[in-house]
Amino acid sequence: MEDWPIRDRAEINAEIEQKFNEFDSYRSQFEEQAIANYKLLIGFKDEENKVEGRSNLHIPKTYEIVDTLRARIVKNFFDRRPYIDFLPAPQLGNLDNLEQMENKADVASALVDDQLEKNNIRAKFYDYVTSLLTFPAGIMGVGWRYEEEYVKKKVPVPDMRINAMGQMVQAGYRTEIREEWVTQWDDNEITNIDFFDFWPDPQASTLKECRGVFQREWVTKEELEQKLDFLNDLGEGVIYPVNLDELQGSNAGLEQGRWERLSAIGVNKGNNTFDIYGNAPDDSKQPFEVLHYWENDRHTMYINRQEVIYDGPTPYWRHKELPFIVQSYDRLPNEFYGKSAISLIHDLQHELNTQRNQRVDNVSMILNKMWKVRRGADIDEEELVSRPNGVIKVNQLDDVMSFEQGEIPQSALQSEHMVNQNLQNALGTTGVIRGADSKQDQTATEAMKKANSASLRFDVKIKLFDSTGIKRLARIMDLNNQQFINDNRLVKLGVDSTQNWKRVGPAELLGEFDYRPAGANVDPTANKQVRREQLTNMISMLMKTQNPYIDYESLTKEWLESFDMRNPEKFMKSEEQKKKEAIQKQRQAQQQGQGPRKQQNPRGTPQNQRRMSQKPQNPNPKPGGMPNG
């Protein structure tokens, strides 16, 4: 790779500052909507908008719908392992060594699957889906992390002793406590990036079209020095000298992205300084704000928005793409930010809150009446409080008169039901999908049609998430493995009790693959009972026809999983059991086949002896003395 050009530091600082201001100006237009959606998700009510003595309830319909969509998406992609299948993709029609390519695909898939589990992908994908349902986009980072720590640990050492002959012999093992450098992480790392910590190119409509993006990270001085050491070891790019001690503590007014929305709901981050014996603040504990500027072939680090500390080529030369995954719940053509799920029902949620609070206020006024009192009437206001068998003493009958409140009209209930129906229709989350009882009288066929229609809308979203998100995640992780793994690794093939461990080298990971999520293509949560019956009928029909092209073991496993079993493998025969049964069946077949032949045509009869004597000898007998033919 060519040497990275050394540019004037002031020039780079001005360039990065100008780009960031331009990117920040574009993204700031979406911040108000993002905060408003966040408030609806958590049910926040502004204190300044609350009316004293009135109902100020928030009905968690938004959370109910978001939780339904989130559960369906997470379950579809990461319900069970393996999460992603790798398929060989021969280049230029080369089909030589196809079996070897399939073995490489299995190894590469198993390694990525193990790294996904190591990254706790279910929890991280859960947060990622929550972001894209709430904000205009969800952002996930996919990079390579190498981390070492100097740790204490016990190690076994030979216990050497002198025997009776005066010789030094080993008498077992003992443990010693040693301090040494240990590699804590040398794998792909998946991180959820806050919406307020990511700035895209204003001119781009997709991540692929972005000329560059900014990503914010907060690191300690030790972590920053370790990053710079790693970049220095790569020997690429330019590290500009910076006095970190002077820069530390200069991040006044800068804060993590999450505080931009938390401050909007009144959450105070408190004092972010450490005191030395309760006196002066300790700036050495202050983290650094690192703005990473990424292009397809460039990486720049901007510290506390003051100094560029690194400028060089991207460390990911194998794929040379922006190391991120960005998705919106609903795509908008030629726009980078799409629509979140909450933004689609934003006004309906406020309408629902308003109607419910009006009904509560109406009931409250009926139960606790208001009174008209004649001026000058000697009435104690405490006597006007509603109470059983209460008495109000008056001088004249018109001294006290009540405000009459009408009963809640039936149309109010119908109006709230209509709002609920609109909320469900907007995102295709009917009662059947949410696991809630439906108040409408409908036949099983009608319910099934509605569930299938809602599932159709959801399936299209799943295919988009698959093509723009999961496949990109698998591809980046696979190409990172091909680039950064330089030693042998133990790879676990299989996830059941009969899993195999295989030692693989870097050469065995190289290849071109197509990536396919291993989850179901259709939504299995829409109607589990129907799916289970379909699998049962399919197995019954195939067993009757004895179709030779079907993998009955995999089909049986799919059928068992339809009963929500966490580990269906324990109910299936192991490879060892199947081999033993196959050998036993083969022996039984041989015994049954030899028995009748001995009875019908024994070799000792004169007729058989004559036939054997007339038969010419085979000049090429089979091993073991068995004749050919």
Phi, psi and omega in degrees: 000140182292153179296139180284132183293139177271115181256162177295133186296317180298325179293317180292319178302316180295321180296311183293320180297318180295316180296317182296317179299322178292316180294320181293323179296324179290313185290331183299339179291341182256358185289321181298316179294322180297318179292320178298320178294320179298321179296321178293324181296316184267354178077036182281138176240125179295129180297323183291338180265357179284142179254123182295134180083001179245162178286134179229055184275151170243122181272120188284048179289324179298314179297320180301317181288316179299318181295325177294311180296319181297316180297320181292320181291313181296317181294325182296320186265325188230044178283320182209159180268156355290147185280323186226134176263140176253132178241136179300141178235082182300133180272140176058031176070021180278111182254011177292143178055044180295324179296320178295322178294324178293322177295319177297321179296320178297318181293313180297321178295317180296322180293315178296321179298318179294322179290324175299318178293321179296328178277003182055058190297329181297315180292318182289322178290328176299314178293322180297316179293322176301320180294313183287338174281337184259315186258169178300341178201151170254141184234133177231134178260140179231106181224184179250132182240128174236123185220132176241150177222145176267107190235160171261137177203159178274136177231143177282136177228148179299137177264101185266131180222161178264126180274187183294338179274000180081016180259147178275117182230158178273128180243060179089206182229154171227170182249146175230149176266122181232155175250129181201162177282131182232134176283111182275329183208129175211065187207176171299144176234130179251129181229144172271127183253129181297145178304325182275005177246020184218132181232115180270172176290124182298336184271355187263150175253345175220167179296325180295331181275352183294127174286337178186160177218156174249140175226130183263141179218144176248124184225154174281171179298319180296317179294322179295318179296324179292322176297317181293323176297320179295317178293324178294322179294329177294334178071024181234146179083182184236125174259117182271134181294132180221137175276097184295329180297324179285324180286334184294132182088002181263024182258032179300134181085352178258138182207164181298151185301327184298334181287343177292329177265328180293323178294333180289341178251015173084015178272123182260130181285348178078192181279120185262026178242152175260134180265145174266106181055033177076013183249261185279146176292144182262098181291342182293342179268355182286133177283165177258141169273120179247116173265111177272120175259121185245135163237173180301329182232024183213148176217126180230141180243124185242118190262125175050027179056033181233315187225137169280124183256341179210141175213121183191187180286159177297139178287348183259071183284346181289319179252337177048051176229164175295126187280056182219161171233123182233127180218149171246155180297316179235117183288144171245131185302131175060029176230139181289312179269130176261204180257135173277165179295322183291324180297334180287336182241017185302306183292324179296324178295319177294323177296319179297316178299317182297313182295319180294318180292325177295320179294318179297317179296322180295315178297319180297321180289329177292318181284328180238094189288156169260153186234149168258126182240129180294137178301137179087352179289136181275082184237128174280124184296335178294335178287345181276353178287131182297132179202152179298136178056031180288149181233131175245119181271126182232159175272326178229155184295332182267013176295324182229127175223144183268149170280121181279128178251129179286159177290157179293123182290153179296334181295333179295319178292320179294324180294319178294321177297323179294321178297316178300320180294320178295322177299316180292318182292328183298324184240010175066041181242074179289174181300322179297320180292321183278353183079024181251157178287139177268132181275355180271143174281116181210151179282169179296325179295318178296317179298322180293319180296318179295318180296319179292323179294317177294323180293327179298315178298320182291322182297324177296318177299319181298318180295324176292317176299324180295310187286327184259349184238295187293318179296321178294320177301312181295320182295313181297318180295318180296314181290329173296320177298318180296330183275315193263339181279117182239008180227176180285145179231149171267122182246134181265112179266113182099156182237005181260192184291343181259027183298149180247141175256134182226135176270123183235151177256174181302325183294332182282354179263348183284138179163169176248126186228159169254143189245134184219123176301140183277356180288172181290147178282338179248159183285111182282347184274350183294316178204091183294324183297319179295317180297320180295318179294322178297316178295321180296314179295323180295315179297317181298316181293317182291324179293327179289320182275347182053051180296121185281354184262006185254137173273095186292332179294314179293323179294321177295321178297318178297322179293318178295323181290339177292347176268014178061037175277131182289327183224077181292344182298331183291343178268356183254154183289142177282168179298324180294318178297319181294323178294316179298317179294323179295318178296319180295318178295323179295318178295318179297321179295321179294317180296319179291328180284327182281327185299305181299325181295323179294325182284322184281325185215073181298144183292341184276354182288151180302324181296317181291323179295322179294319179296321181289326180288329179281341183282128180293152180285140177280122181289343181238077181292153176287156177300147181086005176085002180278126183287151174285158174081000000 
